[in-house]
Amino acid sequence: MNSSKWLKKFQLLYLSFFIALLLVSLSNSASARHPESLAKSAQPPSEVVAFDILDAVEGAVQYIQISNISDEQEIAIGEQTNQQVLSQYPLYNNSPIQEYVRNLGQELINNSDSRDIPFIFQVLASDEVNAFATPGGFVYVTTGLLKTAENRAQLASVTAHEIAHINEKHGIKGLKQAVAARGIANTVGLDTSTLAPIAYQLAVDLPRSRSFEYEADSTGLEIMQQAGYPPEAFANFLAKLESGGGTPEFLRTHPTSDNRIEAISQKTEVDGVSNNKGQDSTEYRNNVLALM
């Protein structure tokens, strides 16, 4: 039995014992003040106490689990969410491309102050121009986005942005908000099979909150700079998407605007001198585009 299961059993045992003592104490106190109330009760006191303990323990444990999701629990949610993602978007069957994206993602992780959890980078076979992240360190990039990027730096900028969403725990924060809004906090608990579909919907179907996007912009630029990539590559990529006509999926789920692009551009000007790392279009064409 793993540590999380032992912890859950310990929590249940501890809370049961504590609440039982509390209820017995209250019951004895009430009996001493109103002995006649026991005679009027048609239900045996033991049944009343057992019912109260069950409800109290269940509610307390669920509150702890929803409000304090550990890294281990977040990864478990991410693993189930990953199964749902791959049931809708097949993995791109191209080992060199998968390795290229995986190596780029690990380069960004290894050279930045990212969370100490395993990150998994995957390319999805989809013409949608999109990238997204789910709780637990899962980052996805579509083949449509790979074909749209002009160089490694632009791909790095998108990947860093998604890593930032995970570092800032936006998926978990959004999950908590969604659970509260739907009024299911008392029934979800640590049931990852219930939480995973909500996490999937937040990552794939629904637009991100503007505050999450601006925070991921800032953190993503820091990740790029720490890894040595030119931060202005992200502003260039967003501008390219906006000028391309239509609304790519990445812009639908990552709301953008001229003000946001301007803010990113201004931040890159203030934060340091640019460089040319990853801006060789020939390298990207030979190692990515030519293999697709």
C-alpha positions in Angstrom: 0.0 0.0 0.0 1.5 3.4 -1.0 2.0 6.3 1.3 -1.0 8.3 0.1 -3.3 5.4 1.0 -1.7 5.1 4.4 -2.1 8.8 4.9 -5.8 8.7 3.9 -6.5 5.8 6.3 -4.6 7.7 9.1 -6.7 10.8 8.4 -9.9 8.8 8.6 -8.9 7.0 11.8 -7.7 10.2 13.4 -10.8 12.2 12.5 -13.1 9.4 13.4 -11.5 9.1 16.9 -11.5 12.9 17.4 -15.1 13.5 16.3 -16.3 10.4 18.3 -14.7 11.9 21.5 -16.2 15.2 20.7 -19.7 13.9 20.1 -19.6 11.6 23.2 -18.5 14.6 25.3 -21.3 16.7 23.9 -23.8 13.9 24.4 -22.8 13.4 28.0 -23.0 17.1 28.6 -26.5 17.4 27.1 -27.7 14.3 29.1 -26.5 15.9 32.3 -28.4 19.1 31.6 -31.5 17.5 30.0 -31.9 13.9 31.1 -35.5 13.8 29.9 -34.5 14.3 26.3 -33.0 10.8 26.1 -36.4 9.3 27.0 -38.2 11.2 24.3 -35.8 10.1 21.5 -37.2 7.3 19.4 -33.8 6.6 17.7 -31.1 4.9 19.7 -28.3 7.3 20.6 -25.6 5.0 19.1 -27.2 5.2 15.7 -27.3 9.0 15.9 -23.6 9.2 16.8 -22.6 6.7 14.0 -24.5 8.8 11.4 -22.9 12.0 12.6 -19.4 10.6 12.6 -19.8 9.3 9.0 -21.0 12.7 7.7 -18.4 14.7 9.6 -15.5 12.5 8.6 -16.5 12.4 4.9 -16.9 16.2 4.8 -13.6 16.9 6.6 -11.5 14.6 4.5 -13.0 15.9 1.2 -12.2 19.5 2.4 -8.6 18.6 3.1 -8.2 16.8 -0.2 -9.7 19.5 -2.4 -8.1 22.4 -0.7 -4.7 20.8 -0.3 -3.9 18.8 -3.4 -0.3 17.4 -3.1 2.1 17.1 -5.9 1.5 13.3 -5.9 -2.2 13.8 -6.1 -1.8 16.4 -8.9 0.3 13.9 -10.9 -2.4 11.3 -10.5 -5.0 13.7 -11.8 -2.6 14.5 -14.7 -2.1 10.9 -15.6 -5.9 10.3 -15.9 -6.3 13.5 -17.8 -3.5 12.3 -20.1 -5.5 9.2 -20.9 -8.5 11.4 -21.9 -6.3 13.7 -24.0 -4.8 10.7 -25.9 -8.3 9.2 -26.5 -9.2 12.4 -28.4 -5.8 13.3 -29.9 -3.5 10.5 -31.0 0.2 10.8 -30.4 2.1 11.7 -33.5 3.9 8.6 -34.7 7.2 10.2 -35.4 10.0 9.4 -33.0 12.5 12.1 -34.2 9.9 14.8 -33.8 8.8 13.5 -30.4 12.4 13.5 -29.3 13.0 17.0 -30.6 10.1 18.4 -28.6 11.0 16.4 -25.5 14.6 17.5 -25.6 13.6 21.1 -26.0 11.2 20.9 -23.1 13.8 19.3 -20.8 16.3 21.9 -21.9 13.9 24.6 -20.6 13.2 22.7 -17.4 16.9 22.0 -16.6 17.9 25.6 -17.1 15.1 27.3 -15.2 13.6 27.4 -11.7 10.8 25.0 -12.5 8.9 22.7 -10.2 10.5 19.5 -9.0 8.0 17.2 -10.6 8.4 15.0 -13.8 7.5 16.9 -16.9 6.2 15.0 -19.9 6.3 16.6 -23.4 4.2 15.0 -26.2 3.3 15.9 -29.8 -0.3 15.3 -30.8 -1.3 14.4 -34.4 -3.7 17.3 -35.1 -3.9 20.1 -37.6 -5.1 22.4 -34.9 -2.5 25.1 -34.1 -2.5 24.5 -30.4 -0.5 23.8 -27.3 -1.7 23.2 -23.7 -0.7 21.9 -20.3 -2.6 19.8 -17.8 -1.9 19.3 -14.1 1.0 17.1 -13.0 3.6 18.2 -15.6 1.9 17.2 -18.9 2.7 19.5 -21.9 1.2 19.0 -25.3 2.0 20.5 -28.7 0.2 19.8 -31.9 1.7 19.0 -35.3 -0.3 22.0 -36.6 1.6 24.3 -34.3 5.0 22.8 -35.2 4.3 23.5 -38.8 3.3 27.1 -38.0 6.4 28.0 -35.9 9.3 29.4 -37.9 12.2 28.4 -35.7 13.2 26.6 -32.5 13.0 29.8 -30.4 9.3 30.3 -31.3 8.6 26.7 -30.3 10.6 27.2 -27.1 8.5 30.3 -26.3 5.2 28.3 -26.6 6.7 25.4 -24.6 8.0 27.8 -21.9 4.5 29.4 -21.7 2.9 26.0 -21.0 5.6 25.1 -18.5 4.8 28.3 -16.7 1.1 27.3 -16.4 2.3 24.2 -14.6 4.8 26.0 -12.4 2.1 28.5 -11.3 -0.4 25.6 -10.8 -3.0 27.2 -13.0 -4.6 23.9 -13.8 -5.1 23.1 -10.1 -6.3 26.6 -9.3 -8.8 26.4 -12.1 -9.8 22.9 -11.0 -10.6 24.1 -7.5 -12.6 27.1 -8.9 -14.6 24.8 -11.2 -15.3 22.3 -8.4 -16.5 25.1 -6.2 -18.6 26.7 -8.9 -20.3 23.4 -9.7 -21.1 22.8 -6.1 -19.5 19.3 -6.1 -16.8 19.9 -3.5 -18.5 17.6 -1.0 -18.7 14.7 -3.4 -15.5 14.8 -5.4 -12.7 14.5 -2.8 -9.7 12.7 -4.3 -11.7 10.9 -6.9 -9.3 11.5 -9.8 -11.7 9.9 -12.3 -14.1 12.7 -11.5 -11.5 15.5 -11.5 -9.7 14.4 -14.7 -12.6 15.3 -17.1 -12.9 18.7 -15.5 -9.1 19.2 -15.8 -9.4 18.1 -19.5 -12.2 20.6 -20.2 -10.3 23.4 -18.6 -7.1 22.7 -20.6 -8.6 21.8 -24.0 -12.1 23.3 -24.4 -12.3 26.5 -22.3 -10.4 29.8 -22.6 -7.8 30.5 -19.9 -8.4 33.3 -17.6 -6.7 36.5 -18.6 -4.9 36.7 -15.2 -3.5 33.2 -15.7 -2.3 34.1 -19.2 -0.5 37.3 -18.1 1.1 35.4 -15.3 2.2 32.6 -17.6 3.5 35.2 -20.1 5.8 36.7 -17.4 7.0 33.4 -16.0 7.4 31.9 -19.5 9.6 34.8 -20.5 11.8 34.2 -17.4 12.1 30.5 -18.3 13.2 31.5 -21.9 15.8 33.9 -20.6 17.2 31.5 -18.1 17.6 28.9 -20.9 19.2 31.5 -23.2 16.4 32.0 -25.7 15.3 35.4 -27.0 12.1 36.3 -25.2 10.8 38.4 -28.0 10.2 35.1 -30.0 6.9 34.7 -28.1 5.6 38.1 -29.1 6.6 37.4 -32.7 4.8 34.0 -32.7 1.6 35.5 -31.3 1.7 38.3 -33.8 2.1 35.8 -36.6 -0.9 33.8 -35.4 -3.1 37.0 -35.2 -2.1 38.1 -38.7 -2.7 34.7 -40.2 -6.5 35.0 -40.5 -9.1 33.0 -38.7 -8.7 32.1 -35.0 -6.2 29.4 -34.3 -7.1 27.1 -31.4 -4.1 28.5 -29.4 -5.6 32.0 -29.6 -9.0 30.7 -28.7 -7.9 28.9 -25.6 -5.1 31.5 -24.8 -7.0 34.8 -25.2 -4.6 37.5 -26.7 -4.8 41.1 -27.8 -2.7 43.9 -29.1 -2.2 45.1 -25.5 -1.0 41.7 -24.4 1.5 41.4 -27.2 2.7 45.0 -26.5 3.1 44.1 -22.8 5.2 41.1 -23.7 7.3 43.2 -26.1 7.9 45.9 -23.5 8.9 43.4 -20.9 11.5 41.8 -23.2 12.9 45.3 -23.9 13.3 46.0 -20.2 14.5 42.6 -19.1 17.7 42.3 -21.1 19.6 42.1 -24.4 18.2 39.8 -27.0 20.2 37.0 -28.7 19.9 34.8 -31.7 19.7 31.4 -30.0 17.1 29.2 -31.7 16.4 31.6 -34.5 18.1 29.7 -37.2 15.2 28.8 -39.5 17.4 26.3 -41.5 18.0 24.3 -38.3 14.3 24.1 -37.6 13.4 23.3 -41.2 16.0 20.4 -41.3 15.2 18.9 -37.9 11.4 19.4 -37.8 9.6 20.5 -40.9 11.6 18.2 -43.3 10.6 15.2 -41.1 6.9 15.9 -41.0 
